[in-house]
Amino acid sequence: CSQKSRAKRVVLGVITLTIMLLKLFIAFFKIGAFTFGGGYAMIPIIEKEVVDKNHWLSKEEFMDMLAVVQSLPGPISIHSSVYIGYKISKFWGSLVCALGAALPSFVIILLIAIVFTDIQDNPTIEKVFKGIRPAVVALIVVPVIFMAKTAKITWKTLWIPVAVAIVVAYLGFSPAYIILLAGAGGILFSLIRKDK
């Protein structure tokens, strides 16, 4: 009898895991398929899917995750999907989420590469791409505003991101050093605050 109940628990565990992995794959496939403008444009959609709809992360956990994934080289969408997938279903969750996020882009880029070589010099196609560029900029600006609100940037602290943008854009300072300095500053600030 105990062997039957153990086997039943194993089967139920496998079914539950499969359903969760399928849910994760579909969520990140949708994010990958319907987000235009790259990684930063994906942030509000990832938050809606992960925080608001499925409650896989809290708002605070989501912001912490963003801080971590933005400090790593590579695409934010893949890093986010791996982080969230691992938090929910460890290795298999991270693998399924990364595949879900990457597969739509891979297929679309492959199709564009096959077709685009034949039509890249077409004047109509050139005009279409010129029209898309401003829209992509807007799609990147919206997540920046969203992140500023979520990170609780006020008029008093606005000077920090502005100063960092100027230092990186005009003085050629590496973003990697900024991230390391900001991380060290955050640790130092929390230690000082703890002592008080």
C-alpha positions, 0 to 999 in steps of 0.5 A: 500500500505504501509503495502504491501511495509513493508511486501515486505521489511521484506521478502527481509530482511529475504531472504538477512539474510538467504543468508548471513547466508548460505554464512557464514556457507559454508565459515566456514564449508570449513575452518573447513573441509579442514584445518589440524593442528589445530587453527594456521594452520587455520589462513591463510585460515580464512584470505583468506576467510574472508579478501581476498575473501569476504572482511568481515574484513580488514587486520587490523581488522583481526589482531586485531581480532587475538590478541583478540581471541588468548588471550582467552582460547579455540580454535582459530577457534571457537573464530574467527568464533564467532567474525566474525559472530557477526560482520557481522550478530550479534547473528545468524551470530556468531551461524552459523559461530561457527556451520560451523567451529565446525561441520566438526571436530565433524563429523570427530572425531566421525568417527575416534573414532568409527573406531580408537578403532579397528585399533589403534594398527595396525603398519601401522596406527602407521607409518602413524601418525608418518609421519603426526607429522612433517607435522603438525609442519610445518602447525603450523610454517607457520601461525607463520611466517605469523602473524610475517609479518602481525604484522610487527615484524622486526629484532629490535622487534624480541627479544619480541616474542623470550623473551616471548617464552623463559619465557613461555617455560623455566621459566614456566611463565603463558601465561595469565600473558604475555597477560595481561602485553602486553595489559597493555603495549600496552595501556601505550605505546599508552597513552605516544605516544598520549601525545607526 
